């Protein structure tokens, strides 16, 4: 009898210890934003679900992807990511890492967008201020890639990519002299790029048209 009481007390104690962990696990639902949502989108994308992009925003496409995932794995279908949904997602992603490169591409875009509006500083290499190649070098360093410091280094270190084969995360190079690159930007997809604008004196998202098309000399890929 005493042993049964001790065992029961141990079970209850274990459950109480586990409760803070479970309660602390972040629930994600429509409207959630941030790094946790970004990681969720990474894992869903890696398993073939369409989240509408990896941008850290839990919008309608991400919600639909969660619902489809929950249906497939017989999880309570509510479009909300709780402990059960997250646990199965993580287990499946541990077994399947085939989408790593695609995820890295989106991660470059995600990291870059965090610095929209950052001041332009000639020679700058930190979030307090960047120049064009300091910005691209910094973003790639965040995922462990050393692509070189200058636009010229980055142009010659990467693999050439044709204009009709661009992917998010590729670097776009421009020259006002027709020779070595004098400017570099990150391709975001959907005919948009992000760069440190000298004229605007800040980090901007622009259409890949006009001046950029006229002075474009090539693209490079590192992932």
N, C-alpha and C positions, 0 to 999 in steps of 0.2 A: 504493500500500500504506500509506504514511504517512498519507494523507488518511483512509483507512478506519479506521485506528487512532484518529486524532483524533476522527472522528465517533462511533465506538463509545464512546470515553471520555466524550465530551460527553453522549451518551444516558444512560450509567450515572450520571454526575454529576447529571443532571436528575432521574432516578428517585430517587436518594438524597435529593435536596433535597425531593422530594414526599413521601417516606415519613413524616417527622415529622408533616406536616399530616394525612395519612390516619390515622396511628396515634392522633393526638390527638383525632380526631373521636369524640365520645362515642357508644358503643353504648347503645341503650335497649332494655330488655326488661321482661317481667313483673316488677313490684315496684319498678321505677325511679321516682323522684320528683324533683320540682323544676321549675325554669323551662324546662329543655330539653324535658321531657315536656309541659309546658303549651303550648309552641310547637308541638310535634308534634300535640297534640290540636286546636289552632287550625287548623292546615293541613289535617288530615283532615276536620274539621267543615266547613271552607270548601268542600271538594270533595264534600260530601254523605255522608260516612261517620259512623256513629253511634259515638262514643267513650264514651257514657254520661255525657257532661258534660265540661267543661273545668276540671279541678281540679288538674292537675299530678301526678296519680297514675296510673301505668301499670297499670291493672287488667285484668280479663277482657274488658270491652267494648272498651277501647283495643287490646288484643292481637288481638281478632277483627277490628277495623277495619283494623289493619296487615296481617293475613293476607289479607283481602279485597282490599286495595289491591295487595299483592304478586302475588296471583293475576291481577288484571286487567292488570297491566303486566309480566307475565312475569318477575318478580323471584324469586329463590330464596325459597320460601315457608317461613319459619321463625318468623314473628312477632317477629323481632328487627329493630330499625331500625339499619342500618349505613349506610355512605357511599352505596351505590347507591340504597337506598330513600329516603334523605333528599334526595339530589340530584334525583331525579324529582319528589318532593313539592314541593320549592322551585321547580322549573321550572314545574310545573303551577299553583302558586299565584301565580307572577309573572304568568301569563296570565289568571288568574281571581281578581278581588277582590270578587265580588258579595256574599260573606258577611261583609263587614267589619263591618257594624253588629251582626250577631248575635255575632261574635267580641268586639266591644267590650262587649256586654252581659255575656258570660261573664267578660271580663277584670275588669270592675268587681267581680263576685262573688269572683273569685280574689284580687284585691288586698285586698278587705275582709276576707276570712277570715284573711289573714296577721296581722291585728291582734286576733284573739280574745284576750281577757284583758288588753288594754291598759287601764291605769288611767283612770278618769273624772276629769277635772280641769275645773272650770268655766272656760270661756274658752280651753280648750286646743285647739291646732291642729296638734300634732305627735305623732309616735309615742311620745313620753314621756308623753303624756296628751291626751285629747280630751274635748270636750263633744259633744253629739249632732250639731249642725250643723258643728262643726269637723271631725268625723270624715268626714261625707259630702262636705264640701268638699275635704278632703285626698285622699280616694280618687279623686274625679273629676279633681282636678288631676294625678294620676299618669298619666292618659291625655290630658292637655292641655285639659281642660274647666274653665272658670271658671264655677261655678254660683251664686256668691254665698256670703257668709259665714254669714248667719243663716238659721234655718229659714224665716222669713218671706220673705226674699229668694229662697230656693230654691223656695218654694211658688209665687211669682208669676213666676219666670223660666222655669219648665218648662212643657211641654205637658201638659194634663190627660189622664188615662188612666182609663177606667172600671175598676171593681173586677174585672169578668170578663175584662178584657183585659190583665192585669198580665204583665210580662215580667221575668226576672232583670235586676237593675240599676236598675229603677224606684225612685223614692223614695216612701216612704209617710209621710203626715203625720197628726199627731194633735193634739188640743186638749182640754185639761181644762176650758176655759172656754166652748167652743162657738164661739169666734171665730177669731182668728189662730192659726196653728200654734204649739204649745209644745214639740213633739217631732218628730223625723224619724228614719227608719230606711231601710235598704236592703233591698229585696225580693230574696230569694235564689232564689225558686222553691219549688215543692212546699209552699206554705203556710208558709214560714219567712221570717224577717227577721233582720237583724243591726242592732244599735243600741248606743249607749253608754247603759248602764243607770245611772240615778242611784241607785236602791235597791241594786243590786249593786256599784256603784262600779267597774264595768269593762265592757269590750265583750262583749256576749253574743249568742248566737243563740237566738231564741225562736220559738215557734209564733205565727202570725198569728191569734190567738184571744183570748178573754177581754177584758182591759183594752184591748188593741189594737183589737179590733173595736168595742168600745163607744165609744172615743174617736177613731176614724178619721174624718178629714174629706176625704181625697182622696189621689190619687197623681199624680206628675209624671214625665215622661220627657224626657231630654236627648239621647238617642242616635238 
